[in-house]
C-alpha cells in the first residue's frame, strides 16, 4: 500500500515537472524543473528495485548533465524578443505539424493492446539471484544494445558541438581568444628576478600610482556663522 502510494506521488510530480520543463518561459527554470524530474525518476527506480539506475540518475544526470545544461543555457544568453518575432508567421506550419503528430498518436494508441500475460508479469530487477543489478545492466547496454548506445552518445556529442558553435558565432571582436601556438612556443618568456631582501619598490623599478587626494572639508562661510550667532541673540 505504501509503495503504491509513493509510486503515484512520485509519478504525478514527475509528470508535472516534465510539463513545466516544456512550458516554462525562462530556460533556467526549465532546467531546474528538469532536475526535479530526475530526482522523482530516481525515486521510481528505487521503488522498482533498480537502485543502480537511481544512483546513476542522481550522480550523472543531476550532478553533471543538468549542470551542463544550466551552464549552456546561461552562456547562450538567448534574446527571447527576437525568437518571438516570427511566431505568428510560422504558427500555421506549427499547427499543421502538431495536428499530424496528434493523429499519429491517436492511431498508435487506438491499435495498442496489452499482451495476454502483461497482468501476470512482475518487475524483476535482476535475471536471477546469481546476477547483480549492475551486471545485468552492463550486459543489456554493452552487449545487446551496444550500437544504439553508441548512437545516443554520438547524438549528445553533436548537440554539444552545436551549442558551442552557436555560442561563438556572435562573439565580440575585442574578446580575447586562446592562441595555442603562442602558448606552446613560449617566445615571450617571463624574466625571473632575484631582488634583495627588504628591497623597496623604487629599487625594483616598480612605481605605484599616486592615490587620489581626499576631498577637502567644505569651509563654513562667514555670513552663515554671523547669521547663526545673530539668531542666537534673538
Helices and strands as residue ranges (DSSP letters): H 2-23, H 27-48, H 51-56, I 57-65, H 66-76, H 80-83, H 87-110, H 133-139, I 140-144, H 146-169, H 180-185, H 222-233
